[in-house]
Amino acid sequence: MSTAILTGQPVPGSSIEGDLRSLGFDVRVAVDAADAERLVAEAPCEQRVALVDARFVGHVHALRLGLTDPRFPLAAVPGAVTAQPEGRVTLTRALARDNSAGGGTALAVDSLPDRIVTALADDGAEVYRPELGSLVAAVPADPQARNEARQAVADVDDEAVRLKSAVKSRDGFFTTHFISPYSRYLARWCARRGLTPNQVTTASLITALIAAACAATGTRGGFIAAGVLLIASFVLDCTDGQLARYSLQYSTLGAWLDATFDRAKEYAYYAGLALGAARGGDDVWALALGAMILQTCRHVVDFSFNEANHDATANTSPTAALSDKLDSVGWTVWVRRMIVLPIGERWAMIAVLTAATTPRITFYALLIGCAFAATYTTAGRVLRSLTRKAQRTDRAAQALADLADNGPAAGLLARVGRAPLGGPLVAAVGGTVVLGVALFSGVTWAPVAGAFVYAVAAGQALYRPLKGALDWLVPPLFRAAEYGTVLILAAKADVNGALPAAFGLVAAVAYHHYDTVYRIRGNAGAPPAWLVRAIGGHEGRTLLVTVLAALLTASQFTVALTVLAVAVALLVLVESIRFWVSAGAPAVHDEGEPA
């Protein structure tokens, strides 16, 4: 249990002790600042400790936001400050300095927690201060101010604000208007019954896997059930994040589950549709793999652009200004959010088409919709990049290099010598074009030669830091080249099992790339170098697949793809699980709307 130390005796009629106990705190009372320092020192070192002014008036949810969020070592709201175990030393030091300066006699004059927050800021400590919005958190100086603060508390529905803040501030039209209006209440229902976000996330995954199994039956009843279950899975997918924000149950394991299960659910559903179509005599594995490749490349475009620009200086452009202006007009906001086909709209479309049509039609619609969305978003970002005068940082360049996923072959070729291939983007485009031409040439060993040129180009592309205006396009190009190579060669094999094996290989590699993204977003760096070397890097895998296709028969190539898929999946999953359940993993969660 955490410890809350009230600095002074509570004001008659105050609910502060009960409020703190309802949040899981063991409440102690300090008669002065020196006593508060003693009680902080006596609190178990593995527990959270909070200092709260006994005169505090405010909403319980304001205290919850300020004192119970597990993501921040130090946090505060007016009249209260808290430290997790990793922040205890900093808090104790500030408290001791305040006492030595004579603050121990000033409890009746000002707020000890607020003085400590000021001292922490003076020390350069990062203290998280949540957005309270309409919530009240104050230390009234006199009875009149106390009455006014109590009236302000009564005027705002604490629970309504808490429910509203559980919903993401930016979401798609379908999610905002058809899911969140009731999923937030489901999140509250789960919270009141002690369910955790991780349990809800797991339930969402299981529901989606059952939906995929229903689709795999190939019957109309199975397709209808699959569509319904896919929507149910999406409701649970929204609920887990809302539950995390509602109850502030953030965790490193939850970050990993939330970051990876969405992709696992969607791609497992694609596989289920392909299996169901095969039962009806229609082979759509190429369409399923194409949809997965297109969706993954879309995400890599998003991640690369954001990483390249989130800390860039002079990061403005006329295109960005126009976009911001359009976002100020209500109807354009929703249109712009819908045409990029976010997960809510995408899953709703897939569910309806699954139930009403065939897997082939579903994939055609998905490919057309995602292709349009990818073209729209990429074109807009290219225009922004060309019209802005951004100065990118070393951190951004390193993030793009990590997203590129170059392996040992590219590194060796880059060290051998630098070819006159121009800048990074020119080298990446050149290598990709040569590879593409070779794949469609019809000559048996041409893809191998194309893959070798591609590996050389990959090494040259990362010869210099990726700080050019359009260098963020390098990782998406590499993803498209590698995944596309696997798709084309498996399709050319024209044997049962080749495309499903290719689907498995791309899924395993895509998981590795998503894992890289979320590590970078959590400021944890890229996966370890040994893992990248072990699975070959994108250019090594591309070269290997082309060699296997040239050397082996179609049946043998299918077996080789299957073995490679299993090997890559085992390596990346074991390392990913080890990292995300470790104590050093970051808690990567999105924020809800400020209260």
N, C-alpha and C positions, 0 to 999 in steps of 0.2 A: 504493500500500500504506500502511496506517495504521502508526503508530509507537507501540510500547509501551516505556516506560522503567522498568526494574526499579530500585528504590531499594535498592541493596546487592547483595552477591553471593548467588546462590541457595544455599539450604541443600543439603548433599549429599543426593542421592537425590530432590530435588524435581523435579517434572515441569512446573514453571511455564513455563519457556522454551518447551518443546514445545507446551504447551497454548495459549500465546499465538500461536505461529506457526501452529497449526492453525486459529486464528480469523482469520488473515490479517494478523497484526501483524509488523512488522519490529522485533526486540527489541534494545534498547540497555541497557547497564548503567551506572548512575550511582553513583559512589563515595560521594557525599554529596548533601545537598539543593542546594548551590550547583551541583554538576555536573548535577543533574536540571533545574535552571532553565536551564542552558546548553543541554542537549539538547532541551528543549522549544522554546527559541528557534530552534534549528537545524532542527527538523522543518519540512518544507514547509508553508506556511500554509494550503494547500488540503486538507490531510490531517487526519484524526482523530488525536489524541494521547492516550495513557493513561499514568497513573502507577500502578504496581503494586508493592506491597511484596514484596520477594524472599522473605519468609517465608510468603507466602500459601499456605494449604491450602484446597482446595475443589473442587467439581465444575466441569468445563469448562462445563457449561450455565449455572452461576451467573455465570461470567465472560462468557459469551455474552450473557446477559440484561443484565448491567451495563455491558458495554463495546462492544456492537455494534449496539444498537437505533438506527436512523437518525432516530427521531422526536424525540429530545431533545438539545438543545445540550450539556447537562451531565448526567451520570449517574454513579452510584457503587454499589458493594457494599462490605462491610467489607474493607478492605485494597486497594481499587482505586478510581480515579476517572478519568473520561474526559471529553474535550471535543471537540466537533465544531468546524469552522472558526469558526462564529458564536459559540462559547463560549471560544475560545482566549484572547482578551484578558482575560476574567474570570479564567480559570484562571491565566494568567501573573501577573496582579496579585496574586492570593492567594499564589502561590508566592514571589514577590518579597518580599511582606510577611512571610511566614514566615521567610525567610532573614535579613531585616534584623532580625528579633526574636531571632535566635540559634538558630533551629531547625536550622541546618545541622549542628550537632554532636550532634543527638539521635536519629540514625537507629537506634542500637542500643537506645534506650530506648522509643520509641513509633513509631507508623506515620505516615510522612510523608503518604501518601494520605488517611488518616483526619483528620490535622490540616488538610489542605487542604480537605476536605469541610466541616469545622467552620468554617473561615475563609470559605468560600463562603456558608454559611448565615448567618454574621454579616453578610456584605455584602448579604444579602437576595436572593442568587441562587437560582433555583429548580433544585434538583438532583433528578433523578428517581432513585428507589430502588425497583427492581423487587421484587415479592413473591417471595421465594425458597422459602417453604414448607419442605419437607423437605430442600432443597438446602443444602449447606454452603459457607460463605464465611467464613474466619476468618484471623486473624494470631496464631498461638499464641505465648505469651510464653516458654515453656520446653519442653524435650524431652518432658516428660510430656503437656503440653497438645497438643503436635504429634502425638504418638502417638494420643491420644484423637480428635483431629480427623481423622486419617487413617482411623481405624476407623469414624468416623461417615460418612466419604465412602464407604468400602467397603460399609457397611450399606444404602446407598440406591442404587438403580439409576438412574443419571443419564439414560439413554435412555428408560426407562419414564416418568419424570417429564416429560421433554421431549415425549414423545408425548401424555401426558395433558393437558399445558398447551396443546397445539395445538388442543384441542377447546374450543369455547365452553362456558362454565359454565352458561348458560341457553339451552336449545333445546327444540324441540318433542319430543313422544314419538317420532314416526316418525324424526326425524333422530337423536335420541339413541340409540335402540335398534336401528334398522335401517340407518343410514348411517354414522354416526361410528365404530362398532366396527371397520370395515374401511377407511373413507376416510382415516383417519389414517395407515394404512400406505401407502396410495397417495400421500399427501402426502410421506411419507419417501422413497418410491421416486422421486418427482419431484425432491426435493431432492438426492438422491445422484446424479442424472443431470444436474444443472445447470439444470433447468427452473425458470422463474420463475412466481410467482402470476399475473402478467399473461398469460402464455402459457396457463395452465390456464383462466383466466377467459375468454379468447378461444375456447379449445376448447369450453368450456361453451356459449358463445353460438352457435358454429357448429353444435354438436350440436342445440341447441334449434331453430335455424332449419331444420335438416334435418328435425327432427321436425314442424315446422309444414308444411314442404313435403310430407311424407308424409301428414299429415292432409288437406292440400288436394287430394290425389288422389281423395278420396271413396270409396275402396274399403275393404273390410274388412281386407285385408292392409295397406293404408296406415295405417289407424287403429291396428292392432296394433303396427306398426313405430313409429308416432308415440308411442304410450304407452311403449314400451320405451325409445326414445331420450329422451323427456322425463325419465324416471327417471335415465338415464345422464347427462343434462345436470345434473340436480340433484346427483348424486354429485360431478361435477366442480365444481359451484358450492360444495359444502361443502369440497372438497379445496383450492380456491384460498386460502380463508381460513386453513385449517389449515396449508397450506404457508407462508403469510406468517408465521403465529405460530411455526411449527416452526423456520424459518430466519431469522426476523426480517427478512424482505424486504418492508418497508413502503415505499410510494412514493406521490407525489401522483397519478401517472397511474393507479396501481393503485386508489387511493381513488375516482377518477372512474369507472373501469371497473366496479368492484365495486358502486358506488352506483347505477349506471344500467342495467347489463346485465340484472339480475334482472327489472326492469320490461319492458325491451325483449323479453326472452325470453318472458315470460308473455303479453304483449299480442300479440306476433307469432304465438304459438301460438293465441290466440283467433281471430285473423284466418285462420289456416290451417284451423281447424275450420269457420269460417263459409264459407270457399271450398269445402271438401270437402262441406259440407251442400248448398251451392248446386248442385254437380255432380249431387247426387242429387235435385234439385228441391225442396229445403227451404230457405227463406230464414230464416236465424237471425242476420242481421247486427244486428238490433235487440237480440237477447239478448247477442251478443258485445259490443256497445257498452255495454249496460247493465251487464254484468259488469265491464268495464274502469272504468266510472264508479264503480260501487259499491266496487271494490277501491281505487281512487285516493282516494275520499272517506274510506274507512276509514283509510288511511295518513295523510291530512291531519289527521284527528281525533287520531291517535297523536302526530303531530309537534306539533300545536298545544298539546295538553294538556301534553306534556313540556316544551316551551319556556316555557309559562306558569308552570310549577311547579318547574322544576329548581333555580332559585336564589331561590325565594320564602322569606320568613321566616315563622316560626310556622306551618309547613306540615304540620300534623297534623290528623287527624280521626278520629272513631270508626270510620268506614267503612274508612279506611286501616289502622287498628289491627286490625280484623276480617280484612282481606285478608292482612295480615302473619301473623296467627295461623293462617289457613287454609294459608298457604304453609309452615308448619312441620309440617303433616301430609302424609305422603308421597303418598297416593293423591289427595288434593285438588289437590296441585300439578300432577300430570299431567292430571287432568280439566280443570282451569282452563286449562292450556296448550293442550289439544286443542280445546276448544270455541271458542276464538278463531280456529281454522282458520289456523294459521301456514303459512308457505310449504311446509314439508315435508309436512304433512297435506294441504294444498290441492293440491299438485302430484301427490301419490300418488293422491288421489281423481280428479283430472282424468285422469291416465294410465290408471287402471283403467277408468273409465267410457268413455274414448275407445276403448279396446281392446274393451270388452264391449258397449257400447250405441251410441247415436247422438249426434251433436253436440247435438241439441236437448235430449236427456235430460241430457247433460253440463252444458250451460249452466243448465238448470233446477236441477239439484243444486247447482251452483256459486252461483247467485243465492240460493237458499234458505239454504245454509250460510253464505255471507258476510253475508246480511241478519241472520241470527240472531247471528252473531259481532259484527257492528257494533252491534246493539241491546244486546247484553250488555255490551260494553266501554264504549260511550258512556253507558249508564245508570249503570254503576258509577262512571265518572268524573264524571258530573253529581252523583251523591250525594256523592262525595268533595269536590267543589268547594263544594257547598252547606253541608257540615258542617264545613269547615275555615275557619280564620280567617287565611288566608294574606295577606301583604302583598307584592304583586308589584312587581318592580323595573322601572326604566325600560328596562333591557335586554330584559326579557321583553315589555314592551309594544311595543317597537320590533320585536322578532322577529315578534310576531303581526301587526303592521302590514305588515311585509314579506311575510309569508305571505298576507295578504289580497290583495295584488297589485292594488291600486287604480291606475287609469290616470289620464290627464290629464282625462278627462271628469268623473270623480268629484271630482278635485281642484278643477276649475273650479266645479262646482256647490256644493261645500262652501264656497268662498270667496265665492260670491254671497250666501249667507245661510244661517243655521242654522234648519231647520224644527223644530217641536216634536214630534220623533219619539221622545223618550225617550232611553234609553241606547243604546250601540252595538249590543247584541244585539237590542233591540227594533227598532231601525232596520233591521238586517239581515233579521230575520224578516219585518218588514212589507214590505220591498221584494221579498223572495223570494216571499211569498204573493201579492202583487199580480201579479208576473210569472207565477206559476203559473196563476192564474185567467185572465189574459189569453191565455196560450198555449192553454188549453182552451176559450176562449169561442166559437171558430168564426168570429169577426169578423176580416177580413183584416188590418186595421191595428191591432187590439187588442194583439198582441204588441209592436208598436213602442212604443205608449203604455206598456205594462207595463214594457218594457225601460228607458224613460226614467225612470219612477218608481223602478225598481231602481237606476239610475245615481245618482239623487238620494239614495236611501237608502244607497248605498255610500259616498258622500261624507260623509253625516251619521254613519255608523257609525264612521268614523275621525276625526271631528271632535275627539274627546277620546282620551286614551291608553286602550288596551285593558287596563284593570287590574281590571275587574269579575270577580266570582266565575265567571261563565259566558262571559266575553268570548272565551275560547279557541274557542268554537263559531262565531265569526264567519267565519274562513277556510274551515272545512268547508262552511258554508252557501253561501258564494260559489262554491265549487267545484261543489257540487251544482246550484246555479242555472245557472251557465254551461254546464256539460256537459249538464245536462238540457235546456236550451233547444235546444242543437244536436241532441240526440237526437230531441226531439219534432218539431221543424220538418223534420228530414230524413225522419222517419217519415211526416209529413203530406204531404210531397212525393209519396210513393208512385210513385217512378220508379226504374228500375234505376240503380244507381250512387250514389244519394243517401246511403244509409246507409254504404256503404264510404267515401265521401268524408268523411262526418261522423266516422267512426271514425278516419280519418287526421288530421283537424283536432284532435279531442280528444286523440289520442296525442301530437301535437306540443305542444299546450298543457300537457298533463300532464307531459311531459318538462321543460318550463320550470319547472313548480311543484316537481317533484322536485329539479331543479338548485338552486332557491332554498333548499330545505330543507337540502341537504347543504352549501351554502355557509354557511348560518347555523350549522349544527352544527360546522363547522370554524372558527367565529369569524371568518369572512371577510366577513360582511355579505351583503346582498342583491345580486342582479345589478345592473349599472349602470342608472341612471335612464333613460338613452337607450334601452336595450333595452325597458324597460317601456313607455315612451312609443311606441316604434316598433311594438310589437305591440298597443298599445291598452289594456292593462289588462283585467281580467275584464269590467268593465262596458262598456268600449268595444267589445270583441269581441261581447258579448251584443247590444248595440244594433245593431251592424253586421249581424250574422246575421239579426236580425229584420227589418231594413230590406230586406236582400237577398231574404228570403223573401216580403216583401210586394210588392216591385217586379218580381221576375223570374218567369218561368215555371218549372215544376218542373225542366225540363232545364237551363235557364240557371242555376238555383239550385245544381244539382249541380256544374256547371262552376265556379261562384263558390266553393263550398265547397272544391273541389279546389285552386283557385289559392290560396285563403287558407291552406289546410293546408300547401302547399308553401312559401309565403312565410314563415309562422311557423316552420316546421321549419328552413328555411335560416338564419334570423336567430338562433334560439335555439341551434342546433347549432354554428354558427360561433363565437358568443360563448362558449359553454360549453367547446368544445374549446380555444379560446384561453386561457381562464382556467385550466382544469384541467391543462394541460401547462406553464403558466408557473411560474416559480420561487416565486411567492408563494402558490401554492395549498396548502391544508391537507391533511395526510395523515389522512383520516377513516377509521379502522379500529376495529372492535370488539375488545375484549380477550378473551383466553381465560381459562380457569380458573387462578387462582394456583397456582404449583407447590408 
